[in-house]
Amino acid sequence: MKKILYTDFTSTDEIISKLLEEKEFKRAMTRSNLYKFWSKVAGAKFAAKSKPYSMLGGGVMVIACENSIVAQELMLKKTQLLVKFKPYLESLKINVKDLKFDAKKWEGE
């Protein structure tokens, strides 16, 4: 039986560097990092009952809320939340102008 040599594999370093060059992948990684800061911005009380869902055009970040009461409370705190988000947005170079709170997007864990 002939021995097969597998020497033409692409290294993981090459794969990762190619991924990092792709615009869509960079955008997804940046958004993922931004979403991780939600708990710090929203606070423990709201972090358990809401989470970032997606980004819409024009710099609108959609936040999924456990119910409409949570969405309403967060809506009342929107200005404060945007101010708290500002340092994270600047460090990640993301433009978020508005927050939209949606109880319909909630998926229980």
Backbone as XML, in Angstrom:
<?xml version="1.0"?>
<chain id="A" units="angstrom">
  <residue number="1" name="MET">
    <atom name="N" x="0.838" y="-1.183" z="0.000"/>
    <atom name="CA" x="0.000" y="0.000" z="0.000"/>
    <atom name="C" x="0.880" y="1.241" z="0.000"/>
  </residue>
  <residue number="2" name="LYS">
    <atom name="N" x="0.527" y="2.161" z="-0.846"/>
    <atom name="CA" x="1.312" y="3.381" z="-1.000"/>
    <atom name="C" x="0.999" y="4.347" z="0.135"/>
  </residue>
  <residue number="3" name="LYS">
    <atom name="N" x="2.025" y="4.950" z="0.686"/>
    <atom name="CA" x="1.865" y="5.906" z="1.791"/>
    <atom name="C" x="1.508" y="7.278" z="1.219"/>
  </residue>
  <residue number="4" name="ILE">
    <atom name="N" x="0.460" y="7.879" z="1.779"/>
    <atom name="CA" x="0.014" y="9.195" z="1.307"/>
    <atom name="C" x="0.530" y="10.247" z="2.265"/>
  </residue>
  <residue number="5" name="LEU">
    <atom name="N" x="1.208" y="11.237" z="1.732"/>
    <atom name="CA" x="1.719" y="12.338" z="2.544"/>
    <atom name="C" x="0.811" y="13.552" z="2.387"/>
  </residue>
  <residue number="6" name="TYR">
    <atom name="N" x="0.383" y="14.070" z="3.498"/>
    <atom name="CA" x="-0.480" y="15.250" z="3.485"/>
    <atom name="C" x="0.357" y="16.465" z="3.855"/>
  </residue>
  <residue number="7" name="THR">
    <atom name="N" x="0.951" y="17.061" z="2.872"/>
    <atom name="CA" x="1.827" y="18.192" z="3.158"/>
    <atom name="C" x="1.320" y="19.508" z="2.586"/>
  </residue>
  <residue number="8" name="ASP">
    <atom name="N" x="0.179" y="19.466" z="1.926"/>
    <atom name="CA" x="-0.314" y="20.690" z="1.305"/>
    <atom name="C" x="-1.438" y="21.340" z="2.113"/>
  </residue>
  <residue number="9" name="PHE">
    <atom name="N" x="-1.476" y="21.098" z="3.433"/>
    <atom name="CA" x="-2.467" y="21.720" z="4.286"/>
    <atom name="C" x="-2.186" y="23.209" z="4.441"/>
  </residue>
  <residue number="10" name="THR">
    <atom name="N" x="-3.226" y="23.942" z="4.608"/>
    <atom name="CA" x="-3.100" y="25.363" z="4.921"/>
    <atom name="C" x="-3.012" y="25.492" z="6.434"/>
  </residue>
  <residue number="11" name="SER">
    <atom name="N" x="-2.044" y="26.246" z="6.894"/>
    <atom name="CA" x="-1.865" y="26.379" z="8.340"/>
    <atom name="C" x="-2.990" y="27.236" z="8.938"/>
  </residue>
  <residue number="12" name="THR">
    <atom name="N" x="-3.238" y="27.032" z="10.209"/>
    <atom name="CA" x="-4.278" y="27.818" z="10.873"/>
    <atom name="C" x="-3.925" y="29.293" z="10.874"/>
  </residue>
  <residue number="13" name="ASP">
    <atom name="N" x="-2.662" y="29.615" z="10.960"/>
    <atom name="CA" x="-2.248" y="31.024" z="10.901"/>
    <atom name="C" x="-2.656" y="31.670" z="9.583"/>
  </residue>
  <residue number="14" name="GLU">
    <atom name="N" x="-2.487" y="30.931" z="8.491"/>
    <atom name="CA" x="-2.869" y="31.454" z="7.184"/>
    <atom name="C" x="-4.382" y="31.649" z="7.089"/>
  </residue>
  <residue number="15" name="ILE">
    <atom name="N" x="-5.130" y="30.691" z="7.610"/>
    <atom name="CA" x="-6.588" y="30.777" z="7.575"/>
    <atom name="C" x="-7.067" y="31.974" z="8.385"/>
  </residue>
  <residue number="16" name="ILE">
    <atom name="N" x="-6.527" y="32.143" z="9.584"/>
    <atom name="CA" x="-6.926" y="33.264" z="10.440"/>
    <atom name="C" x="-6.554" y="34.594" z="9.809"/>
  </residue>
  <residue number="17" name="SER">
    <atom name="N" x="-5.374" y="34.689" z="9.234"/>
    <atom name="CA" x="-4.981" y="35.961" z="8.614"/>
    <atom name="C" x="-5.873" y="36.292" z="7.418"/>
  </residue>
  <residue number="18" name="LYS">
    <atom name="N" x="-6.300" y="35.276" z="6.653"/>
    <atom name="CA" x="-7.216" y="35.516" z="5.537"/>
    <atom name="C" x="-8.584" y="35.985" z="6.048"/>
  </residue>
  <residue number="19" name="LEU">
    <atom name="N" x="-9.055" y="35.355" z="7.125"/>
    <atom name="CA" x="-10.338" y="35.766" z="7.705"/>
    <atom name="C" x="-10.282" y="37.206" z="8.196"/>
  </residue>
  <residue number="20" name="LEU">
    <atom name="N" x="-9.191" y="37.565" z="8.834"/>
    <atom name="CA" x="-9.075" y="38.910" z="9.380"/>
    <atom name="C" x="-9.011" y="39.984" z="8.301"/>
  </residue>
  <residue number="21" name="GLU">
    <atom name="N" x="-8.678" y="39.601" z="7.094"/>
    <atom name="CA" x="-8.641" y="40.550" z="5.985"/>
    <atom name="C" x="-10.032" y="40.830" z="5.424"/>
  </residue>
  <residue number="22" name="GLU">
    <atom name="N" x="-10.975" y="39.913" z="5.660"/>
    <atom name="CA" x="-12.319" y="40.072" z="5.120"/>
    <atom name="C" x="-13.110" y="41.116" z="5.904"/>
  </residue>
  <residue number="23" name="LYS">
    <atom name="N" x="-13.721" y="42.022" z="5.171"/>
    <atom name="CA" x="-14.466" y="43.125" z="5.764"/>
    <atom name="C" x="-15.634" y="42.640" z="6.635"/>
  </residue>
  <residue number="24" name="GLU">
    <atom name="N" x="-16.386" y="41.654" z="6.141"/>
    <atom name="CA" x="-17.544" y="41.156" z="6.877"/>
    <atom name="C" x="-17.129" y="40.500" z="8.194"/>
  </residue>
  <residue number="25" name="PHE">
    <atom name="N" x="-16.016" y="39.779" z="8.176"/>
    <atom name="CA" x="-15.527" y="39.119" z="9.382"/>
    <atom name="C" x="-15.071" y="40.151" z="10.407"/>
  </residue>
  <residue number="26" name="LYS">
    <atom name="N" x="-14.375" y="41.181" z="9.940"/>
    <atom name="CA" x="-13.943" y="42.257" z="10.851"/>
    <atom name="C" x="-15.145" y="42.923" z="11.504"/>
  </residue>
  <residue number="27" name="ARG">
    <atom name="N" x="-16.158" y="43.194" z="10.700"/>
    <atom name="CA" x="-17.363" y="43.840" z="11.211"/>
    <atom name="C" x="-18.045" y="42.947" z="12.251"/>
  </residue>
  <residue number="28" name="ALA">
    <atom name="N" x="-18.135" y="41.657" z="11.968"/>
    <atom name="CA" x="-18.767" y="40.725" z="12.904"/>
    <atom name="C" x="-17.981" y="40.639" z="14.215"/>
  </residue>
  <residue number="29" name="MET">
    <atom name="N" x="-16.681" y="40.622" z="14.147"/>
    <atom name="CA" x="-15.852" y="40.559" z="15.359"/>
    <atom name="C" x="-16.005" y="41.835" z="16.184"/>
  </residue>
  <residue number="30" name="THR">
    <atom name="N" x="-16.033" y="42.972" z="15.517"/>
    <atom name="CA" x="-16.184" y="44.239" z="16.220"/>
    <atom name="C" x="-17.537" y="44.307" z="16.913"/>
  </residue>
  <residue number="31" name="ARG">
    <atom name="N" x="-18.586" y="43.901" z="16.227"/>
    <atom name="CA" x="-19.923" y="43.898" z="16.832"/>
    <atom name="C" x="-19.994" y="42.919" z="18.005"/>
  </residue>
  <residue number="32" name="SER">
    <atom name="N" x="-19.366" y="41.783" z="17.847"/>
    <atom name="CA" x="-19.351" y="40.801" z="18.930"/>
    <atom name="C" x="-18.677" y="41.388" z="20.170"/>
  </residue>
  <residue number="33" name="ASN">
    <atom name="N" x="-17.575" y="42.083" z="19.964"/>
    <atom name="CA" x="-16.890" y="42.729" z="21.089"/>
    <atom name="C" x="-17.773" y="43.800" z="21.717"/>
  </residue>
  <residue number="34" name="LEU">
    <atom name="N" x="-18.462" y="44.555" z="20.894"/>
    <atom name="CA" x="-19.358" y="45.584" z="21.414"/>
    <atom name="C" x="-20.477" y="44.962" z="22.249"/>
  </residue>
  <residue number="35" name="TYR">
    <atom name="N" x="-21.038" y="43.882" z="21.765"/>
    <atom name="CA" x="-22.136" y="43.220" z="22.471"/>
    <atom name="C" x="-21.714" y="42.724" z="23.849"/>
  </residue>
  <residue number="36" name="LYS">
    <atom name="N" x="-20.436" y="42.390" z="23.992"/>
    <atom name="CA" x="-19.931" y="41.923" z="25.284"/>
    <atom name="C" x="-19.977" y="43.021" z="26.349"/>
  </residue>
  <residue number="37" name="PHE">
    <atom name="N" x="-19.968" y="44.271" z="25.933"/>
    <atom name="CA" x="-19.984" y="45.389" z="26.873"/>
    <atom name="C" x="-21.387" y="45.733" z="27.366"/>
  </residue>
  <residue number="38" name="TRP">
    <atom name="N" x="-22.406" y="45.118" z="26.799"/>
    <atom name="CA" x="-23.781" y="45.454" z="27.161"/>
    <atom name="C" x="-24.014" y="45.311" z="28.659"/>
  </residue>
  <residue number="39" name="SER">
    <atom name="N" x="-23.502" y="44.262" z="29.264"/>
    <atom name="CA" x="-23.749" y="44.043" z="30.695"/>
    <atom name="C" x="-23.153" y="45.168" z="31.542"/>
  </residue>
  <residue number="40" name="LYS">
    <atom name="N" x="-22.033" y="45.707" z="31.107"/>
    <atom name="CA" x="-21.427" y="46.827" z="31.842"/>
    <atom name="C" x="-22.232" y="48.104" z="31.662"/>
  </residue>
  <residue number="41" name="VAL">
    <atom name="N" x="-22.767" y="48.288" z="30.491"/>
    <atom name="CA" x="-23.533" y="49.496" z="30.191"/>
    <atom name="C" x="-24.922" y="49.435" z="30.829"/>
  </residue>
  <residue number="42" name="ALA">
    <atom name="N" x="-25.592" y="48.315" z="30.701"/>
    <atom name="CA" x="-26.964" y="48.183" z="31.180"/>
    <atom name="C" x="-27.039" y="47.943" z="32.683"/>
  </residue>
  <residue number="43" name="GLY">
    <atom name="N" x="-25.999" y="47.376" z="33.248"/>
    <atom name="CA" x="-26.030" y="47.033" z="34.659"/>
    <atom name="C" x="-26.571" y="45.626" z="34.851"/>
  </residue>
  <residue number="44" name="ALA">
    <atom name="N" x="-26.288" y="45.044" z="36.006"/>
    <atom name="CA" x="-26.645" y="43.650" z="36.268"/>
    <atom name="C" x="-28.148" y="43.394" z="36.159"/>
  </residue>
  <residue number="45" name="LYS">
    <atom name="N" x="-28.945" y="44.324" z="36.656"/>
    <atom name="CA" x="-30.401" y="44.154" z="36.646"/>
    <atom name="C" x="-30.948" y="43.964" z="35.224"/>
  </residue>
  <residue number="46" name="PHE">
    <atom name="N" x="-30.489" y="44.815" z="34.306"/>
    <atom name="CA" x="-31.010" y="44.760" z="32.940"/>
    <atom name="C" x="-30.219" y="43.811" z="32.040"/>
  </residue>
  <residue number="47" name="ALA">
    <atom name="N" x="-28.980" y="43.524" z="32.391"/>
    <atom name="CA" x="-28.172" y="42.622" z="31.565"/>
    <atom name="C" x="-28.780" y="41.221" z="31.523"/>
  </residue>
  <residue number="48" name="ALA">
    <atom name="N" x="-29.428" y="40.819" z="32.613"/>
    <atom name="CA" x="-30.051" y="39.499" z="32.651"/>
    <atom name="C" x="-31.361" y="39.454" z="31.871"/>
  </residue>
  <residue number="49" name="LYS">
    <atom name="N" x="-31.945" y="40.617" z="31.615"/>
    <atom name="CA" x="-33.259" y="40.664" z="30.968"/>
    <atom name="C" x="-33.232" y="41.290" z="29.578"/>
  </residue>
  <residue number="50" name="SER">
    <atom name="N" x="-32.031" y="41.582" z="29.092"/>
    <atom name="CA" x="-31.897" y="42.162" z="27.755"/>
    <atom name="C" x="-30.532" y="41.797" z="27.190"/>
  </residue>
  <residue number="51" name="LYS">
    <atom name="N" x="-30.444" y="41.829" z="25.884"/>
    <atom name="CA" x="-29.163" y="41.556" z="25.234"/>
    <atom name="C" x="-29.168" y="42.136" z="23.817"/>
  </residue>
  <residue number="52" name="PRO">
    <atom name="N" x="-27.996" y="42.528" z="23.340"/>
    <atom name="CA" x="-27.921" y="43.035" z="21.970"/>
    <atom name="C" x="-28.366" y="41.964" z="20.975"/>
  </residue>
  <residue number="53" name="TYR">
    <atom name="N" x="-29.109" y="42.400" z="19.992"/>
    <atom name="CA" x="-29.663" y="41.469" z="19.013"/>
    <atom name="C" x="-29.034" y="41.655" z="17.642"/>
  </residue>
  <residue number="54" name="SER">
    <atom name="N" x="-28.987" y="42.911" z="17.166"/>
    <atom name="CA" x="-28.443" y="43.173" z="15.835"/>
    <atom name="C" x="-28.175" y="44.657" z="15.667"/>
  </residue>
  <residue number="55" name="MET">
    <atom name="N" x="-27.633" y="44.989" z="14.508"/>
    <atom name="CA" x="-27.400" y="46.382" z="14.136"/>
    <atom name="C" x="-28.194" y="46.657" z="12.871"/>
  </residue>
  <residue number="56" name="LEU">
    <atom name="N" x="-28.865" y="47.803" z="12.863"/>
    <atom name="CA" x="-29.598" y="48.245" z="11.679"/>
    <atom name="C" x="-28.804" y="49.358" z="11.017"/>
  </residue>
  <residue number="57" name="GLY">
    <atom name="N" x="-29.178" y="49.689" z="9.798"/>
    <atom name="CA" x="-28.534" y="50.789" z="9.105"/>
    <atom name="C" x="-28.708" y="52.102" z="9.849"/>
  </residue>
  <residue number="58" name="GLY">
    <atom name="N" x="-27.779" y="52.999" z="9.659"/>
    <atom name="CA" x="-27.866" y="54.307" z="10.295"/>
    <atom name="C" x="-27.407" y="54.308" z="11.739"/>
  </residue>
  <residue number="59" name="GLY">
    <atom name="N" x="-26.728" y="53.250" z="12.164"/>
    <atom name="CA" x="-26.199" y="53.203" z="13.515"/>
    <atom name="C" x="-27.220" y="52.922" z="14.594"/>
  </residue>
  <residue number="60" name="VAL">
    <atom name="N" x="-28.213" y="52.102" z="14.291"/>
    <atom name="CA" x="-29.242" y="51.744" z="15.273"/>
    <atom name="C" x="-28.952" y="50.330" z="15.776"/>
  </residue>
  <residue number="61" name="MET">
    <atom name="N" x="-28.786" y="50.216" z="17.074"/>
    <atom name="CA" x="-28.529" y="48.924" z="17.702"/>
    <atom name="C" x="-29.829" y="48.397" z="18.299"/>
  </residue>
  <residue number="62" name="VAL">
    <atom name="N" x="-30.200" y="47.173" z="17.918"/>
    <atom name="CA" x="-31.431" y="46.562" z="18.415"/>
    <atom name="C" x="-31.101" y="45.734" z="19.653"/>
  </residue>
  <residue number="63" name="ILE">
    <atom name="N" x="-31.853" y="45.976" z="20.721"/>
    <atom name="CA" x="-31.679" y="45.257" z="21.965"/>
    <atom name="C" x="-32.919" y="44.397" z="22.203"/>
  </residue>
  <residue number="64" name="ALA">
    <atom name="N" x="-32.716" y="43.088" z="22.319"/>
    <atom name="CA" x="-33.817" y="42.176" z="22.620"/>
    <atom name="C" x="-34.101" y="42.248" z="24.116"/>
  </residue>
  <residue number="65" name="CYS">
    <atom name="N" x="-35.362" y="42.377" z="24.464"/>
    <atom name="CA" x="-35.768" y="42.508" z="25.874"/>
    <atom name="C" x="-36.698" y="41.362" z="26.254"/>
  </residue>
  <residue number="66" name="GLU">
    <atom name="N" x="-36.586" y="40.949" z="27.503"/>
    <atom name="CA" x="-37.379" y="39.831" z="28.005"/>
    <atom name="C" x="-38.882" y="40.080" z="27.879"/>
  </residue>
  <residue number="67" name="ASN">
    <atom name="N" x="-39.294" y="41.316" z="28.110"/>
    <atom name="CA" x="-40.713" y="41.665" z="27.982"/>
    <atom name="C" x="-40.839" y="43.158" z="27.719"/>
  </residue>
  <residue number="68" name="SER">
    <atom name="N" x="-42.054" y="43.614" z="27.505"/>
    <atom name="CA" x="-42.271" y="45.014" z="27.153"/>
    <atom name="C" x="-41.971" y="45.960" z="28.323"/>
  </residue>
  <residue number="69" name="ILE">
    <atom name="N" x="-42.078" y="45.469" z="29.534"/>
    <atom name="CA" x="-41.765" y="46.312" z="30.695"/>
    <atom name="C" x="-40.285" y="46.653" z="30.716"/>
  </residue>
  <residue number="70" name="VAL">
    <atom name="N" x="-39.440" y="45.654" z="30.471"/>
    <atom name="CA" x="-37.994" y="45.880" z="30.404"/>
    <atom name="C" x="-37.674" y="46.835" z="29.253"/>
  </residue>
  <residue number="71" name="ALA">
    <atom name="N" x="-38.309" y="46.624" z="28.117"/>
    <atom name="CA" x="-38.083" y="47.493" z="26.960"/>
    <atom name="C" x="-38.444" y="48.937" z="27.289"/>
  </residue>
  <residue number="72" name="GLN">
    <atom name="N" x="-39.553" y="49.143" z="27.992"/>
    <atom name="CA" x="-39.978" y="50.493" z="28.356"/>
    <atom name="C" x="-38.995" y="51.139" z="29.340"/>
  </residue>
  <residue number="73" name="GLU">
    <atom name="N" x="-38.542" y="50.378" z="30.332"/>
    <atom name="CA" x="-37.587" y="50.929" z="31.298"/>
    <atom name="C" x="-36.279" y="51.311" z="30.624"/>
  </residue>
  <residue number="74" name="LEU">
    <atom name="N" x="-35.823" y="50.467" z="29.713"/>
    <atom name="CA" x="-34.592" y="50.781" z="28.994"/>
    <atom name="C" x="-34.778" y="51.977" z="28.066"/>
  </residue>
  <residue number="75" name="MET">
    <atom name="N" x="-35.961" y="52.073" z="27.474"/>
    <atom name="CA" x="-36.259" y="53.225" z="26.610"/>
    <atom name="C" x="-36.137" y="54.519" z="27.398"/>
  </residue>
  <residue number="76" name="LEU">
    <atom name="N" x="-36.608" y="54.523" z="28.627"/>
    <atom name="CA" x="-36.516" y="55.721" z="29.470"/>
    <atom name="C" x="-35.071" y="56.047" z="29.836"/>
  </residue>
  <residue number="77" name="LYS">
    <atom name="N" x="-34.199" y="55.050" z="29.809"/>
    <atom name="CA" x="-32.788" y="55.243" z="30.148"/>
    <atom name="C" x="-31.901" y="55.351" z="28.909"/>
  </residue>
  <residue number="78" name="LYS">
    <atom name="N" x="-32.498" y="55.456" z="27.725"/>
    <atom name="CA" x="-31.739" y="55.404" z="26.477"/>
    <atom name="C" x="-30.584" y="56.411" z="26.422"/>
  </residue>
  <residue number="79" name="THR">
    <atom name="N" x="-30.840" y="57.654" z="26.792"/>
    <atom name="CA" x="-29.804" y="58.689" z="26.734"/>
    <atom name="C" x="-28.634" y="58.315" z="27.643"/>
  </residue>
  <residue number="80" name="GLN">
    <atom name="N" x="-28.935" y="57.851" z="28.841"/>
    <atom name="CA" x="-27.886" y="57.448" z="29.776"/>
    <atom name="C" x="-27.102" y="56.250" z="29.237"/>
  </residue>
  <residue number="81" name="LEU">
    <atom name="N" x="-27.788" y="55.317" z="28.629"/>
    <atom name="CA" x="-27.119" y="54.142" z="28.065"/>
    <atom name="C" x="-26.172" y="54.537" z="26.936"/>
  </residue>
  <residue number="82" name="LEU">
    <atom name="N" x="-26.610" y="55.446" z="26.073"/>
    <atom name="CA" x="-25.746" y="55.899" z="24.974"/>
    <atom name="C" x="-24.500" y="56.608" z="25.505"/>
  </residue>
  <residue number="83" name="VAL">
    <atom name="N" x="-24.652" y="57.371" z="26.583"/>
    <atom name="CA" x="-23.500" y="58.047" z="27.186"/>
    <atom name="C" x="-22.531" y="57.010" z="27.758"/>
  </residue>
  <residue number="84" name="LYS">
    <atom name="N" x="-23.056" y="55.988" z="28.419"/>
    <atom name="CA" x="-22.204" y="54.934" z="28.977"/>
    <atom name="C" x="-21.519" y="54.126" z="27.873"/>
  </residue>
  <residue number="85" name="PHE">
    <atom name="N" x="-22.189" y="53.967" z="26.746"/>
    <atom name="CA" x="-21.640" y="53.217" z="25.616"/>
    <atom name="C" x="-20.511" y="53.970" z="24.909"/>
  </residue>
  <residue number="86" name="LYS">
    <atom name="N" x="-20.512" y="55.282" z="24.997"/>
    <atom name="CA" x="-19.609" y="56.111" z="24.201"/>
    <atom name="C" x="-18.139" y="55.680" z="24.262"/>
  </residue>
  <residue number="87" name="PRO">
    <atom name="N" x="-17.530" y="55.457" z="25.438"/>
    <atom name="CA" x="-16.117" y="55.055" z="25.442"/>
    <atom name="C" x="-15.859" y="53.743" z="24.701"/>
  </residue>
  <residue number="88" name="TYR">
    <atom name="N" x="-16.777" y="52.794" z="24.818"/>
    <atom name="CA" x="-16.623" y="51.512" z="24.129"/>
    <atom name="C" x="-16.761" y="51.695" z="22.617"/>
  </residue>
  <residue number="89" name="LEU">
    <atom name="N" x="-17.705" y="52.519" z="22.223"/>
    <atom name="CA" x="-17.913" y="52.780" z="20.799"/>
    <atom name="C" x="-16.694" y="53.444" z="20.180"/>
  </residue>
  <residue number="90" name="GLU">
    <atom name="N" x="-16.118" y="54.400" z="20.904"/>
    <atom name="CA" x="-14.943" y="55.101" z="20.392"/>
    <atom name="C" x="-13.746" y="54.162" z="20.278"/>
  </residue>
  <residue number="91" name="SER">
    <atom name="N" x="-13.555" y="53.290" z="21.272"/>
    <atom name="CA" x="-12.412" y="52.380" z="21.221"/>
    <atom name="C" x="-12.551" y="51.356" z="20.089"/>
  </residue>
  <residue number="92" name="LEU">
    <atom name="N" x="-13.778" y="50.947" z="19.784"/>
    <atom name="CA" x="-14.016" y="49.983" z="18.711"/>
    <atom name="C" x="-14.271" y="50.656" z="17.361"/>
  </residue>
  <residue number="93" name="LYS">
    <atom name="N" x="-14.362" y="51.973" z="17.367"/>
    <atom name="CA" x="-14.621" y="52.760" z="16.157"/>
    <atom name="C" x="-15.932" y="52.348" z="15.490"/>
  </residue>
  <residue number="94" name="ILE">
    <atom name="N" x="-16.979" y="52.276" z="16.318"/>
    <atom name="CA" x="-18.323" y="51.952" z="15.836"/>
    <atom name="C" x="-19.216" y="53.157" z="16.066"/>
  </residue>
  <residue number="95" name="ASN">
    <atom name="N" x="-20.113" y="53.386" z="15.135"/>
    <atom name="CA" x="-21.033" y="54.503" z="15.245"/>
    <atom name="C" x="-22.429" y="53.987" z="15.588"/>
  </residue>
  <residue number="96" name="VAL">
    <atom name="N" x="-22.822" y="54.160" z="16.844"/>
    <atom name="CA" x="-24.174" y="53.808" z="17.266"/>
    <atom name="C" x="-24.851" y="55.114" z="17.681"/>
  </residue>
  <residue number="97" name="LYS">
    <atom name="N" x="-25.886" y="55.487" z="16.944"/>
    <atom name="CA" x="-26.585" y="56.744" z="17.208"/>
    <atom name="C" x="-27.853" y="56.548" z="18.022"/>
  </residue>
  <residue number="98" name="ASP">
    <atom name="N" x="-28.405" y="55.328" z="17.961"/>
    <atom name="CA" x="-29.697" y="55.107" z="18.617"/>
    <atom name="C" x="-29.804" y="53.659" z="19.074"/>
  </residue>
  <residue number="99" name="LEU">
    <atom name="N" x="-30.660" y="53.440" z="20.052"/>
    <atom name="CA" x="-30.952" y="52.103" z="20.548"/>
    <atom name="C" x="-32.438" y="51.825" z="20.349"/>
  </residue>
  <residue number="100" name="LYS">
    <atom name="N" x="-32.753" y="50.630" z="19.858"/>
    <atom name="CA" x="-34.145" y="50.226" z="19.681"/>
    <atom name="C" x="-34.365" y="48.995" z="20.553"/>
  </residue>
  <residue number="101" name="PHE">
    <atom name="N" x="-35.375" y="49.052" z="21.406"/>
    <atom name="CA" x="-35.651" y="47.966" z="22.335"/>
    <atom name="C" x="-36.857" y="47.179" z="21.840"/>
  </residue>
  <residue number="102" name="ASP">
    <atom name="N" x="-36.704" y="45.865" z="21.716"/>
    <atom name="CA" x="-37.734" y="45.037" z="21.104"/>
    <atom name="C" x="-37.956" y="43.752" z="21.911"/>
  </residue>
  <residue number="103" name="ALA">
    <atom name="N" x="-39.118" y="43.619" z="22.489"/>
    <atom name="CA" x="-39.446" y="42.417" z="23.275"/>
    <atom name="C" x="-39.741" y="41.223" z="22.362"/>
  </residue>
  <residue number="104" name="LYS">
    <atom name="N" x="-40.051" y="41.454" z="21.122"/>
    <atom name="CA" x="-40.359" y="40.359" z="20.190"/>
    <atom name="C" x="-39.124" y="39.563" z="19.791"/>
  </residue>
  <residue number="105" name="LYS">
    <atom name="N" x="-37.957" y="40.152" z="19.953"/>
    <atom name="CA" x="-36.704" y="39.497" z="19.542"/>
    <atom name="C" x="-36.126" y="38.600" z="20.618"/>
  </residue>
  <residue number="106" name="TRP">
    <atom name="N" x="-36.716" y="38.611" z="21.799"/>
    <atom name="CA" x="-36.154" y="37.864" z="22.936"/>
    <atom name="C" x="-36.250" y="36.348" z="22.709"/>
  </residue>
  <residue number="107" name="GLU">
    <atom name="N" x="-35.127" y="35.685" z="22.952"/>
    <atom name="CA" x="-35.076" y="34.219" z="22.902"/>
    <atom name="C" x="-34.546" y="33.771" z="24.256"/>
  </residue>
  <residue number="108" name="GLY">
    <atom name="N" x="-35.371" y="33.143" z="25.048"/>
    <atom name="CA" x="-34.972" y="32.695" z="26.383"/>
    <atom name="C" x="-33.819" y="31.718" z="26.328"/>
  </residue>
  <residue number="109" name="GLU">
    <atom name="N" x="-33.010" y="31.744" z="27.365"/>
    <atom name="CA" x="-31.848" y="30.863" z="27.382"/>
    <atom name="C" x="-32.072" y="29.671" z="28.248"/>
  </residue>
</chain>
